Amino acid sequence: MATIRATCHTCGDVELTTTDVSVWVNAIDHKGTYSFECPECRATVVKPAEPRTIDLLLASGVAYELSVPACDSTGATSVDGPISREELIGFQELLADDERVWAALESAESPPRDRG
């Protein structure tokens, strides 16, 4: 099990295991936070995390939870209800086509374009 070093606001540097840390990731902008209970003072520590930090924590085996905001920056609802059967079939078809998967990943990583 990996050892993770983090900083408690009260105790300073502490060593944790992957089961001591939790990660929350915003499914839209990939920003997130991580939290842990300090093994020395038992305070709950929550810190913002850059995508690189999140990637390292997840690669070491830390559990994560995705959060989906109720609306995006324009105020539009990003989740309209349960996923339909048709959406699942479409997603399955997308995953079966490597070229479409790479195109979707590349477009998701590109900064938004100004359409005005």
LUMBA-122850 format. One record per residue (C-alpha): residue number from 1; residue in three letters; chain; x, y, z. Coordinates in Angstrom, 2 decimals, padded with zeros to 5 digits. Last residue first. Example, Ala and Ser with C-alpha at 12.3 -4.5 7.8 and 13.67 -1.06 7.14 Angstrom:
+-----+-----+----+---------+---------+---------+
:   i :  aa : ch :    east :   north :      up :
+-----+-----+----+---------+---------+---------+
:   2 : SER :  A :  013.67 : -001.06 :  007.14 :
:   1 : ALA :  A :  012.30 : -004.50 :  007.80 :
+-----+-----+----+---------+---------+---------+
//
This chain:
+-----+-----+----+---------+---------+---------+
:   i :  aa : ch :    east :   north :      up :
+-----+-----+----+---------+---------+---------+
: 116 : GLY :  A : -019.40 :  034.87 : -030.65 :
: 115 : ARG :  A : -018.55 :  031.16 : -030.68 :
: 114 : ASP :  A : -015.46 :  031.48 : -028.52 :
: 113 : ARG :  A : -013.95 :  028.02 : -028.40 :
: 112 : PRO :  A : -013.81 :  025.97 : -025.22 :
: 111 : PRO :  A : -010.34 :  024.69 : -024.30 :
: 110 : SER :  A : -009.51 :  021.30 : -025.77 :
: 109 : GLU :  A : -009.42 :  018.30 : -023.42 :
: 108 : ALA :  A : -012.99 :  017.23 : -024.19 :
: 107 : SER :  A : -012.36 :  017.54 : -027.94 :
: 106 : GLU :  A : -009.32 :  015.27 : -027.68 :
: 105 : LEU :  A : -011.20 :  012.69 : -025.62 :
: 104 : ALA :  A : -014.13 :  012.64 : -028.04 :
: 103 : ALA :  A : -011.80 :  012.27 : -031.04 :
: 102 : TRP :  A : -009.92 :  009.47 : -029.29 :
: 101 : VAL :  A : -013.16 :  007.62 : -028.55 :
: 100 : ARG :  A : -014.46 :  008.17 : -032.09 :
:  99 : GLU :  A : -011.26 :  006.69 : -033.58 :
:  98 : ASP :  A : -011.33 :  003.74 : -031.19 :
:  97 : ASP :  A : -014.88 :  002.71 : -032.16 :
:  96 : ALA :  A : -016.35 :  000.15 : -029.70 :
:  95 : LEU :  A : -016.52 :  002.77 : -026.95 :
:  94 : LEU :  A : -018.76 :  004.96 : -029.10 :
:  93 : GLU :  A : -021.13 :  002.05 : -029.78 :
:  92 : GLN :  A : -021.42 :  001.38 : -026.04 :
:  91 : PHE :  A : -022.11 :  005.07 : -025.44 :
:  90 : GLY :  A : -024.84 :  005.06 : -028.08 :
:  89 : ILE :  A : -026.39 :  001.93 : -026.52 :
:  88 : LEU :  A : -026.30 :  003.58 : -023.11 :
:  87 : GLU :  A : -027.88 :  006.77 : -024.47 :
:  86 : GLU :  A : -030.62 :  004.71 : -026.15 :
:  85 : ARG :  A : -031.38 :  002.89 : -022.89 :
:  84 : SER :  A : -031.81 :  006.24 : -021.18 :
:  83 : ILE :  A : -029.51 :  007.69 : -018.55 :
:  82 : PRO :  A : -031.50 :  008.98 : -015.59 :
:  81 : GLY :  A : -032.38 :  012.64 : -015.42 :
:  80 : ASP :  A : -031.51 :  015.88 : -017.20 :
:  79 : VAL :  A : -027.97 :  016.29 : -015.90 :
:  78 : SER :  A : -026.02 :  019.30 : -017.14 :
:  77 : THR :  A : -028.74 :  021.85 : -016.47 :
:  76 : ALA :  A : -027.91 :  025.08 : -018.26 :
:  75 : GLY :  A : -026.84 :  028.01 : -016.09 :
:  74 : THR :  A : -024.16 :  029.14 : -018.51 :
:  73 : SER :  A : -021.39 :  028.03 : -016.15 :
:  72 : ASP :  A : -022.85 :  024.51 : -015.93 :
:  71 : CYS :  A : -025.77 :  023.30 : -013.87 :
:  70 : ALA :  A : -026.54 :  020.78 : -011.13 :
:  69 : PRO :  A : -022.85 :  020.08 : -010.75 :
:  68 : VAL :  A : -021.72 :  016.48 : -011.18 :
:  67 : SER :  A : -019.50 :  015.18 : -008.42 :
:  66 : LEU :  A : -017.30 :  012.20 : -009.05 :
:  65 : GLU :  A : -016.14 :  010.19 : -006.03 :
:  64 : TYR :  A : -012.69 :  008.83 : -005.46 :
:  63 : ALA :  A : -010.88 :  006.01 : -003.67 :
:  62 : VAL :  A : -007.09 :  006.37 : -003.41 :
:  61 : GLY :  A : -005.15 :  003.68 : -005.28 :
:  60 : SER :  A : -001.75 :  005.27 : -005.97 :
:  59 : ALA :  A : -002.87 :  006.20 : -009.49 :
:  58 : LEU :  A : -005.89 :  007.99 : -008.01 :
:  57 : LEU :  A : -003.69 :  010.10 : -005.75 :
:  56 : LEU :  A : -001.26 :  010.90 : -008.56 :
:  55 : ASP :  A : -004.06 :  011.86 : -010.97 :
:  54 : ILE :  A : -005.70 :  014.06 : -008.31 :
:  53 : THR :  A : -002.40 :  015.84 : -007.74 :
:  52 : ARG :  A : -002.02 :  016.45 : -011.49 :
:  51 : PRO :  A : -005.64 :  017.67 : -011.74 :
:  50 : GLU :  A : -004.96 :  020.31 : -009.07 :
:  49 : ALA :  A : -006.26 :  019.59 : -005.61 :
:  48 : PRO :  A : -008.13 :  021.76 : -003.12 :
:  47 : LYS :  A : -007.68 :  020.70 :  000.51 :
:  46 : VAL :  A : -009.94 :  019.21 :  003.15 :
:  45 : VAL :  A : -008.53 :  018.25 :  006.57 :
:  44 : THR :  A : -010.69 :  016.52 :  009.16 :
:  43 : ALA :  A : -009.09 :  016.91 :  012.58 :
:  42 : ARG :  A : -008.09 :  013.67 :  014.36 :
:  41 : CYS :  A : -005.12 :  015.39 :  016.10 :
:  40 : GLU :  A : -002.40 :  012.85 :  015.19 :
:  39 : PRO :  A : -003.78 :  010.64 :  012.41 :
:  38 : CYS :  A : -005.21 :  013.70 :  010.65 :
:  37 : GLU :  A : -008.50 :  012.68 :  009.04 :
:  36 : PHE :  A : -008.24 :  012.97 :  005.29 :
:  35 : SER :  A : -009.57 :  015.01 :  002.42 :
:  34 : TYR :  A : -008.92 :  015.58 : -001.25 :
:  33 : THR :  A : -010.42 :  018.22 : -003.46 :
:  32 : GLY :  A : -011.24 :  018.55 : -007.11 :
:  31 : LYS :  A : -010.95 :  020.18 : -010.46 :
:  30 : HIS :  A : -011.82 :  018.01 : -013.45 :
:  29 : ASP :  A : -013.90 :  020.80 : -015.06 :
:  28 : ILE :  A : -017.15 :  018.88 : -015.70 :
:  27 : ALA :  A : -016.90 :  015.71 : -013.60 :
:  26 : ASN :  A : -015.84 :  017.67 : -010.52 :
:  25 : VAL :  A : -013.57 :  015.30 : -008.62 :
:  24 : TRP :  A : -013.78 :  014.32 : -004.97 :
:  23 : VAL :  A : -010.83 :  012.41 : -003.47 :
:  22 : SER :  A : -010.67 :  010.48 : -000.21 :
:  21 : VAL :  A : -007.54 :  009.71 :  001.85 :
:  20 : ASP :  A : -006.97 :  007.31 :  004.76 :
:  19 : THR :  A : -007.41 :  004.18 :  002.61 :
:  18 : THR :  A : -004.46 :  005.21 :  000.44 :
:  17 : THR :  A : -002.23 :  005.30 :  003.49 :
:  16 : LEU :  A : -001.25 :  008.41 :  005.39 :
:  15 : GLU :  A :  001.91 :  010.11 :  006.61 :
:  14 : VAL :  A :  001.70 :  013.50 :  008.32 :
:  13 : ASP :  A :  003.38 :  016.86 :  007.71 :
:  12 : GLY :  A :  002.25 :  019.73 :  009.92 :
:  11 : CYS :  A :  000.22 :  019.10 :  013.07 :
:  10 : THR :  A : -002.32 :  021.94 :  013.02 :
:   9 : HIS :  A : -003.07 :  022.67 :  009.35 :
:   8 : CYS :  A : -002.41 :  019.02 :  008.53 :
:   7 : THR :  A : -000.03 :  018.48 :  005.63 :
:   6 : ALA :  A :  000.05 :  015.45 :  003.37 :
:   5 : ARG :  A :  002.40 :  012.57 :  002.69 :
:   4 : ILE :  A :  000.95 :  009.48 :  001.07 :
:   3 : THR :  A :  002.32 :  005.99 :  001.65 :
:   2 : ALA :  A :  001.33 :  003.43 : -000.95 :
:   1 : MET :  A :  000.00 :  000.00 :  000.00 :
+-----+-----+----+---------+---------+---------+
//
